[in-house]
């Protein structure tokens, strides 16, 4: 997709009502600091539309980015080791669950996992939870540029095993630094929203 215009259209906090959008939505979930904002910026060809931070837990809202008036990228709050009280994290969980249940336009959920590490308990829980909500998560293995090429097959095998993926599940290795995997992700999103290449 050629990105002509992008805007952060809606920001939903814990008490906000989920918007009743008419355009298809693709959601992105992942542990705090896994590179969600960097991925979204790379997909949109922007440097800082989604705010990146070395401090985990920066995204505390559900952010709806309108792309070309034809779809939304939906950035969900990070989970895991964000330095916030447990009560706050539970509210985020309810907020995400509410979104997954209420969105009538959600076409797919992309789950980001750091390719350098075996999936943690939080990753596995999130994967199982998304499946339980009725979606087959598409896995994006982030920070690909941090590994040597020879290390990638082993890392992907560990990722498959750690999450308990099925053979038909999609895994896309991705680097925000050199944009490897970007075109593949866009091709998949275009297919999901019914846009012809």
C-alpha positions as CSV (number, residue, x, y, z in Angstrom):
1,X,0.0,0.0,0.0
2,X,1.2,3.5,-0.9
3,X,0.8,5.6,2.3
4,X,-0.8,8.9,1.3
5,X,-2.1,10.1,4.6
6,X,-2.0,8.9,8.2
7,X,-3.5,10.3,11.3
8,X,-3.9,9.3,14.9
9,X,-7.7,9.5,14.9
10,X,-8.9,8.0,18.2
11,X,-7.2,7.4,21.5
12,X,-9.1,5.2,23.9
13,X,-8.3,5.2,27.6
14,X,-9.6,2.8,30.3
15,X,-13.0,4.6,30.5
16,X,-13.4,5.4,26.8
17,X,-16.0,3.9,24.6
18,X,-14.6,1.8,21.7
19,X,-15.3,3.6,18.4
20,X,-17.8,2.1,16.1
21,X,-15.5,2.3,13.0
22,X,-16.7,1.6,9.5
23,X,-13.3,0.7,8.1
24,X,-11.4,-2.6,8.6
25,X,-9.0,-2.7,11.6
26,X,-5.8,-4.6,12.2
27,X,-4.6,-4.8,15.8
28,X,-1.0,-5.1,17.2
29,X,-0.4,-6.6,20.5
30,X,3.0,-7.3,22.3
31,X,5.0,-7.2,25.4
32,X,6.2,-3.8,26.6
33,X,9.3,-2.7,24.7
34,X,8.9,-5.4,22.0
35,X,9.0,-2.8,19.3
36,X,5.3,-2.1,18.5
37,X,5.7,1.6,18.0
38,X,8.8,1.1,15.9
39,X,6.9,-1.4,13.7
40,X,3.9,0.9,13.3
41,X,6.2,3.8,12.4
42,X,8.0,1.6,9.8
43,X,4.7,0.4,8.3
44,X,3.5,4.0,8.0
45,X,6.8,5.4,6.7
46,X,6.9,7.8,9.6
47,X,9.7,8.4,12.1
48,X,7.7,9.3,15.2
49,X,3.9,9.1,14.7
50,X,3.8,6.3,17.2
51,X,5.9,7.3,20.2
52,X,8.8,5.0,20.9
53,X,10.4,4.8,24.3
54,X,13.1,2.8,26.1
55,X,10.8,2.9,29.1
56,X,8.4,-0.1,29.0
57,X,4.7,0.6,29.2
58,X,4.6,3.8,27.2
59,X,1.4,2.9,25.3
60,X,-1.3,3.0,27.9
61,X,-4.2,3.6,25.6
62,X,-5.7,1.9,22.5
63,X,-4.6,4.1,19.5
64,X,-6.4,4.1,16.2
65,X,-4.3,5.2,13.2
66,X,-6.3,6.0,10.1
67,X,-4.4,5.0,7.0
68,X,-5.5,6.5,3.7
69,X,-9.1,6.6,4.9
70,X,-9.3,2.9,4.0
71,X,-8.2,1.1,7.2
72,X,-7.1,1.4,10.8
73,X,-3.9,0.2,12.5
74,X,-4.8,-0.3,16.2
75,X,-2.0,-0.2,18.7
76,X,-2.9,-2.0,21.9
77,X,-1.2,-1.4,25.3
78,X,1.9,-3.4,26.0
79,X,1.8,-6.2,28.6
80,X,4.4,-7.7,30.8
81,X,7.0,-5.9,32.9
82,X,5.7,-2.3,32.6
83,X,6.4,-0.4,35.8
84,X,2.8,0.2,36.7
85,X,0.7,-1.2,39.5
86,X,-1.0,-4.5,39.1
87,X,-4.4,-2.9,39.3
88,X,-3.6,-0.7,36.4
89,X,-2.4,-3.7,34.3
90,X,-5.6,-5.5,35.0
91,X,-7.5,-2.4,33.7
92,X,-5.5,-2.5,30.5
93,X,-6.3,-6.2,30.2
94,X,-10.0,-5.5,30.5
95,X,-9.7,-2.7,28.0
96,X,-8.0,-5.0,25.4
97,X,-10.6,-7.7,26.0
98,X,-13.4,-5.2,25.6
99,X,-11.9,-4.1,22.3
100,X,-11.5,-7.6,21.0
101,X,-15.1,-8.4,21.9
102,X,-16.7,-5.1,20.7
103,X,-14.9,-4.3,17.5
104,X,-17.0,-5.3,14.5
105,X,-14.3,-4.4,12.0
106,X,-11.3,-6.3,13.5
107,X,-9.8,-8.5,10.8
108,X,-6.7,-9.8,12.5
109,X,-4.4,-9.5,15.5
110,X,-0.7,-9.4,15.0
111,X,1.3,-10.5,18.1
112,X,4.8,-9.2,18.4
113,X,7.5,-11.3,20.0
114,X,11.2,-10.5,20.4
115,X,13.1,-13.0,18.2
116,X,16.2,-12.9,20.4
117,X,14.5,-14.6,23.4
118,X,12.4,-17.7,24.0
119,X,8.8,-16.6,24.3
120,X,8.1,-15.9,28.0
121,X,5.0,-16.9,30.0
122,X,3.4,-13.5,29.2
123,X,3.8,-14.1,25.5
124,X,2.3,-17.6,25.7
125,X,-0.6,-16.3,27.9
126,X,-1.3,-13.5,25.4
127,X,-1.1,-15.9,22.4
128,X,-3.5,-18.4,24.1
129,X,-5.8,-15.5,25.2
130,X,-6.1,-14.1,21.6
131,X,-6.9,-17.6,20.3
132,X,-9.5,-18.0,23.1
133,X,-11.1,-14.7,21.9
134,X,-11.6,-16.3,18.5
135,X,-8.6,-15.0,16.5
136,X,-5.5,-16.8,15.0
137,X,-2.7,-14.4,15.9
138,X,-0.1,-13.6,13.1
139,X,3.3,-13.6,14.8
140,X,5.8,-10.9,14.0
141,X,9.3,-11.8,15.3
142,X,10.8,-8.4,16.0
143,X,14.4,-7.2,16.4
144,X,15.6,-9.5,13.6
145,X,18.7,-7.2,12.9
146,X,20.0,-8.1,16.4
147,X,20.7,-11.7,15.3
148,X,23.2,-13.2,13.0
149,X,21.6,-14.8,10.0
150,X,22.8,-18.2,11.1
151,X,21.0,-17.8,14.5
152,X,17.6,-17.1,12.9
153,X,16.4,-20.7,12.2
154,X,17.1,-21.8,15.8
155,X,15.3,-18.7,17.2
156,X,12.3,-19.3,15.0
157,X,12.1,-22.9,16.1
158,X,12.2,-21.8,19.7
159,X,9.5,-19.3,19.0
160,X,7.3,-22.0,17.4
161,X,7.8,-24.3,20.3
162,X,7.5,-21.7,23.1
163,X,4.1,-20.4,21.8
164,X,2.9,-23.8,20.7
165,X,2.2,-22.7,17.1
166,X,0.6,-24.9,14.5
167,X,2.3,-25.5,11.2
168,X,-0.2,-23.3,9.4
169,X,0.4,-20.3,11.7
170,X,2.1,-17.3,10.1
171,X,5.4,-16.0,11.4
172,X,7.1,-13.0,9.9
173,X,10.6,-12.0,11.0
174,X,10.9,-8.2,11.1
175,X,13.5,-5.5,11.6
176,X,12.5,-1.9,12.2
177,X,16.1,-0.9,11.4
178,X,16.4,-2.3,7.8
179,X,12.6,-2.8,7.2
180,X,13.0,-6.5,6.5
181,X,9.6,-8.1,6.6
182,X,7.7,-4.8,6.0
183,X,6.5,-5.6,2.5
184,X,5.4,-9.1,3.6
185,X,3.3,-7.6,6.5
186,X,1.7,-5.1,4.2
187,X,0.9,-7.8,1.6
188,X,-0.8,-9.8,4.3
189,X,-2.7,-6.7,5.6
190,X,-3.9,-5.8,2.1
191,X,-5.2,-9.4,1.7
192,X,-6.9,-9.2,5.1
193,X,-8.8,-6.0,4.3
194,X,-9.6,-7.2,0.8
195,X,-7.4,-4.7,-1.0
196,X,-6.0,-5.8,-4.3
197,X,-2.2,-5.4,-4.9
